[in-house]
Amino acid sequence: MPRQKKPARSQVLFARLGEMTSPPPPAAGDPEDEVLNLVSVAERVIRTAPDSSRTLRMKKFRAQLLHAWLVSNFQPCRAADIGGGKGLLGHLLIQSGWQVTVIDPVSQPLPEKYKDIRTGQRVKVSAAHAVPRIAQPFEVDMAQGFDLLIGMHAHGCNAKIIDAAALYGCGFVIFPCCVIDEPFFPRLGVHWLECLAAYALERGLEVFPFRLNFKGQNIGLCHVGRNLHPLLWEGHATPPLPSRAGAGGQVGE
Ligand SMILES: C[S@@+](CC[C@H](N)C(=O)[O-])C[C@H]1O[C@@H](n2cnc3c(N)ncnc32)[C@H](O)[C@@H]1O
């Protein structure tokens, strides 16, 4: 059989340069909408949370999806939803027996209704419901007394959340989107998620990545912390890999 000729080094180099310099797909504009094809972060495989929808849900369902993931992985605890916006995630967690405070400088009322993604029903939020709020920008010392710090697309808070976890032993779940207003930037060629995972690991905080089933930046980093009690992990440091592969792998509602 004739031996295949190896491509010249310059050809390989040229092809690589072509790959590196070819324009990226059209930018989504908002970093929250960025769809990432990562399969691992900081050499840890990204676990995909199972969801009843076989296609990616719309971004507006991210609070419901994170609520479902949190309550299926941890016992109720004292959580701060940093950059929590309208507070829907906090409301859902409170309904599940958690204690939640939203820390967000912009005061916003709870939405009047939301969709329960398990039943498909619209649920009205009575005006009597409120989630405790601290209407200030998040600072590290505010984390005292919380078991879990949550940052879903929380603006400019990711490094501070990791600092707070290192100082007070809190767990955290962060879904970082943009790097604006953070105290450092990733090196060229390093993704912001990788940079934050490395920052946490350097501070001695074990983290694992997981992916929720919604369009946009849907990869989270979780650190369990001192007071978070995992459910059903049977001695493992991270939740078991879901048996149904491929959940959340396709686009479309
Ligand atoms: C993209 S929204 C995310 C809201 C919510 N977590 C969600 O997923 O729908 C970012 C939120 O971060 C809040 N924010 C901005 N700067 C902040 C800061 N320094 N500390 C806490 N929250 C902040 C904004 O007011 C806004 O509600």
The ligand as an SDF file (V2000), in Angstrom:
LIG
                    3D

 27 29  0  0  0  0  0  0  0  0999 V2000
  -28.3770   39.9420   33.7970 C   0  0  0  0  0  0  0  0  0  0  0  0
  -29.1790   40.3510   35.2810 S   0  0  0  0  0  0  0  0  0  0  0  0
  -29.4440   38.7310   35.9630 C   0  0  0  0  0  0  0  0  0  0  0  0
  -30.6530   38.6870   36.8220 C   0  0  0  0  0  0  0  0  0  0  0  0
  -31.0400   37.2920   37.3490 C   0  0  0  0  0  0  0  0  0  0  0  0
  -29.9830   36.6670   38.0980 N   0  0  0  0  0  0  0  0  0  0  0  0
  -31.5030   36.3980   36.2260 C   0  0  0  0  0  0  0  0  0  0  0  0
  -30.8220   35.4370   35.8850 O   0  0  0  0  0  0  0  0  0  0  0  0
  -32.5690   36.7030   35.6580 O   0  0  0  0  0  0  0  0  0  0  0  0
  -27.8370   40.9880   36.2520 C   0  0  0  0  0  0  0  0  0  0  0  0
  -28.2810   41.5180   37.6030 C   0  0  0  0  0  0  0  0  0  0  0  0
  -27.1100   41.9020   38.3200 O   0  0  0  0  0  0  0  0  0  0  0  0
  -27.4500   43.0310   39.0980 C   0  0  0  0  0  0  0  0  0  0  0  0
  -26.2030   43.7000   39.5310 N   0  0  0  0  0  0  0  0  0  0  0  0
  -25.4520   44.5920   38.8440 C   0  0  0  0  0  0  0  0  0  0  0  0
  -24.3890   44.9520   39.5880 N   0  0  0  0  0  0  0  0  0  0  0  0
  -24.4850   44.2790   40.7690 C   0  0  0  0  0  0  0  0  0  0  0  0
  -23.6950   44.2370   41.9540 C   0  0  0  0  0  0  0  0  0  0  0  0
  -22.5750   44.9600   42.0810 N   0  0  0  0  0  0  0  0  0  0  0  0
  -24.0940   43.4260   42.9760 N   0  0  0  0  0  0  0  0  0  0  0  0
  -25.2120   42.6740   42.8520 C   0  0  0  0  0  0  0  0  0  0  0  0
  -25.9870   42.6770   41.7580 N   0  0  0  0  0  0  0  0  0  0  0  0
  -25.6410   43.4790   40.7270 C   0  0  0  0  0  0  0  0  0  0  0  0
  -28.3360   43.8290   38.1770 C   0  0  0  0  0  0  0  0  0  0  0  0
  -29.1160   44.7810   38.8770 O   0  0  0  0  0  0  0  0  0  0  0  0
  -29.1780   42.7390   37.5360 C   0  0  0  0  0  0  0  0  0  0  0  0
  -30.3590   42.4910   38.2580 O   0  0  0  0  0  0  0  0  0  0  0  0
  1  2  1  0
  2  3  1  0
  2 10  1  0
  3  4  1  0
  4  5  1  0
  5  6  1  0
  5  7  1  0
  7  8  2  0
  7  9  1  0
 10 11  1  0
 11 12  1  0
 11 26  1  0
 12 13  1  0
 13 14  1  0
 13 24  1  0
 14 15  1  0
 14 23  1  0
 15 16  2  0
 16 17  1  0
 17 18  1  0
 17 23  2  0
 18 19  1  0
 18 20  2  0
 20 21  1  0
 21 22  2  0
 22 23  1  0
 24 25  1  0
 24 26  1  0
 26 27  1  0
M  CHG  2   2   1   9  -1
M  END
$$$$
